[in-house]
């Protein structure tokens, strides 16, 4: 489908403009139908390869959401993400391979869907794009480093083994800033680097023996010892920001006061 033949996304102001890129025609048509079926989306453009899509964006084409295959000739999906002009749309990768998850997270993609993608899973990804920023009813404040942190560390230990890239890896969880859900994986985000671990956020949460890790969002667990500031609905951890959603605000506030 040529993007010139599609109605401009601006005509559906209440919807999110979506661009589909996949070199497999059946997969591309399937994604197009999912977009057209969703009441929050409008199809702005669809391309069989990343080179055409890049030309679209450089020509001023816009999108709120980019549904992007990875393995394509000439220019693959990960390479395209690096070349996209600002402001970059929310990127949802759609691929047959799970092995690109680490590289995908480094590019800060919003979600990672593994083909074949069911419509329910597709809607879950779109919900992450469309979710409004929740409000946190506490005033901005700067959080000091907890004075008792060293005592707690020495009493409980901070290491745990996790399975990543086919091996068991010992991780010092004092170095973990936060843990994020990414499709069927979770990502341990460190000050320097990341580890992608198989499993769900709930399964990791149940295994964590460390009291200073707290769930603040359905997709995030944070290390309270690493939180530097709270402003409105956002936590700052180094150069990273993590949202706090309404269902978790009360528990977060209680745990924060207990530091």
FENQUIMO-V613813 format. One record per residue. PSI is psi in whole degrees, -180 to 180 (* if undefined). Layout:
BEGIN
psi
PSI
PSI
END
This chain:
BEGIN
psi
127
135
-23
-19
0
143
143
145
-24
-18
-12
73
-27
-6
165
128
130
138
132
134
116
131
-11
118
-40
-45
-40
-44
-36
-44
-40
-42
-38
-40
-47
-27
-25
131
-5
-1
153
139
111
-33
157
135
147
-7
161
-25
-45
-40
-40
-40
-39
-48
-38
-22
4
1
147
164
149
-33
137
115
112
123
159
-55
102
152
160
-55
117
172
-40
-39
-39
-44
-40
-25
-7
134
154
149
134
139
165
126
126
113
140
111
163
-7
138
-12
-8
4
-41
-50
-36
-44
-36
-28
5
44
156
-36
165
104
135
124
149
139
119
157
-34
-43
-37
-46
-35
-42
-43
-34
-34
-36
-43
-12
128
152
122
157
140
118
36
144
157
142
157
131
124
159
134
132
-26
8
-46
-39
-42
-39
-47
-28
-34
-18
158
3
147
143
135
153
120
137
39
10
161
127
131
124
130
109
-7
-21
-8
123
-51
167
129
139
135
94
-121
21
166
151
124
112
119
173
-38
100
177
156
127
125
138
149
-179
165
-36
-41
-37
-43
-41
-25
-21
122
6
121
-20
11
129
141
127
-3
157
-18
3
140
133
153
108
-28
-16
-4
125
-32
154
124
113
-117
15
137
140
126
98
-126
4
155
138
133
151
122
159
-43
-19
1
-44
-47
-41
-45
-41
-44
-33
-44
-24
-9
*
END
